[in-house]
């Protein structure tokens, strides 16, 4: 809906497979392992990550409303989809929100070629006085597995400098990359790319930060011990009203974004976007016109529908 075409229905086949195999429990209760005024550790019971994460963020916001800040660690969960959804829940309530999660290993460390870290996204949202909130949502790799899958569906090559093989060679065939990722022979590069010259160590460091927040606080699986299930998440909600009036905050946050939008543009560009703006505009357009899907992907959805006994998409 927001133009993040690597998520949403693009991951549906994985969810269906895990539900049918029993790896994920669609009715799993969210249980409390430990609880304090401003924090909690929750167990997702191998449930659906989207449901677990939404419940966890609700609890984070409840705690923030009481103490100013609510931090929630979650273990034994699964892929929760679009990471920005959960911080946006806080922004809609006049709070700031953050969400991070670990994932199956796919990123190599700087100077390495072995996939050790997940794409480990960081998402942060804050309300503004614009028609949309600030939203930063990004993996700590240059691209994600879902992007490689998208290139494969569109029959395109992956640009050079994004994925490396066992010997550090650049890989560009999406089919070969996906096969190599399954075997542990292909690695996504961290944000910044290869080595330190372009800042790859910074993306690597951010990925490790997320791994610590998503595993150490939960006493959960980390690095090579992480599979597609049993993931860890961390959520943070900050009640702005405990610091100053929310409208004052929104005014200053909006002014920051407007100044960025109105700053000097490079030659050939007529607009500067701020984080969250493009996705807001795409969502508004797609709410009216619908979500575009490739024809071959629609056929796959129909096949899945037949397998699980539900009606196919209307044409």
FENUR-V703639 format. One record per residue. N is the residue number from 1. BURIAL is + if it has 16 or more other C-alpha atoms within 10 Angstrom, else -. Layout:
n=[N & N]
burial=[BURIAL & BURIAL]
This chain:
n=[1 & 2 & 3 & 4 & 5 & 6 & 7 & 8 & 9 & 10 & 11 & 12 & 13 & 14 & 15 & 16 & 17 & 18 & 19 & 20 & 21 & 22 & 23 & 24 & 25 & 26 & 27 & 28 & 29 & 30 & 31 & 32 & 33 & 34 & 35 & 36 & 37 & 38 & 39 & 40 & 41 & 42 & 43 & 44 & 45 & 46 & 47 & 48 & 49 & 50 & 51 & 52 & 53 & 54 & 55 & 56 & 57 & 58 & 59 & 60 & 61 & 62 & 63 & 64 & 65 & 66 & 67 & 68 & 69 & 70 & 71 & 72 & 73 & 74 & 75 & 76 & 77 & 78 & 79 & 80 & 81 & 82 & 83 & 84 & 85 & 86 & 87 & 88 & 89 & 90 & 91 & 92 & 93 & 94 & 95 & 96 & 97 & 98 & 99 & 100 & 101 & 102 & 103 & 104 & 105 & 106 & 107 & 108 & 109 & 110 & 111 & 112 & 113 & 114 & 115 & 116 & 117 & 118 & 119 & 120 & 121 & 122 & 123 & 124 & 125 & 126 & 127 & 128 & 129 & 130 & 131 & 132 & 133 & 134 & 135 & 136 & 137 & 138 & 139 & 140 & 141 & 142 & 143 & 144 & 145 & 146 & 147 & 148 & 149 & 150 & 151 & 152 & 153 & 154 & 155 & 156 & 157 & 158 & 159 & 160 & 161 & 162 & 163 & 164 & 165 & 166 & 167 & 168 & 169 & 170 & 171 & 172 & 173 & 174 & 175 & 176 & 177 & 178 & 179 & 180 & 181 & 182 & 183 & 184 & 185 & 186 & 187 & 188 & 189 & 190 & 191 & 192 & 193 & 194 & 195 & 196 & 197 & 198 & 199 & 200 & 201 & 202 & 203 & 204 & 205 & 206 & 207 & 208 & 209 & 210 & 211 & 212 & 213 & 214 & 215 & 216 & 217 & 218 & 219 & 220 & 221 & 222 & 223 & 224 & 225 & 226 & 227 & 228 & 229 & 230 & 231 & 232 & 233 & 234 & 235 & 236 & 237 & 238 & 239 & 240 & 241 & 242 & 243 & 244 & 245 & 246 & 247 & 248 & 249 & 250 & 251 & 252 & 253 & 254 & 255 & 256 & 257 & 258 & 259 & 260 & 261 & 262 & 263 & 264 & 265 & 266 & 267 & 268 & 269 & 270 & 271 & 272 & 273 & 274 & 275 & 276 & 277 & 278 & 279 & 280 & 281 & 282 & 283 & 284 & 285 & 286 & 287 & 288 & 289 & 290 & 291 & 292 & 293 & 294 & 295 & 296 & 297 & 298 & 299 & 300 & 301 & 302 & 303 & 304 & 305 & 306 & 307 & 308 & 309 & 310 & 311 & 312 & 313 & 314 & 315]
burial=[+ & + & + & - & + & + & + & - & - & + & - & - & - & - & + & + & - & + & - & - & - & - & + & + & + & - & - & + & - & + & - & - & - & - & - & - & - & + & + & + & + & + & + & + & + & + & + & + & + & + & + & + & + & + & - & + & + & + & + & + & + & + & + & + & + & - & - & + & + & + & + & + & + & + & + & + & + & + & + & + & + & + & + & + & + & + & + & + & + & + & + & - & - & + & + & + & + & + & + & + & + & + & + & + & + & + & + & + & + & + & - & + & + & + & + & + & + & + & + & + & + & + & + & + & + & + & + & + & + & - & - & + & + & + & + & + & + & + & + & + & + & + & + & + & + & + & + & + & + & + & + & + & - & - & - & - & - & + & - & - & - & + & + & + & + & - & - & - & - & + & + & + & + & + & + & - & + & + & - & + & + & - & - & + & + & + & + & + & + & + & + & + & + & + & + & - & - & - & - & + & + & + & + & + & + & + & + & + & - & + & + & + & + & + & + & - & + & + & - & + & + & + & + & - & - & + & + & + & + & + & + & + & + & + & + & + & + & + & + & + & - & - & - & - & - & + & - & - & + & + & - & - & + & + & - & - & + & - & - & - & - & - & - & - & - & - & - & - & - & - & - & - & - & + & - & + & + & - & + & + & - & - & + & - & - & - & - & - & - & - & - & - & - & - & - & - & - & + & - & - & + & + & - & + & - & - & - & - & - & - & - & - & - & - & -]
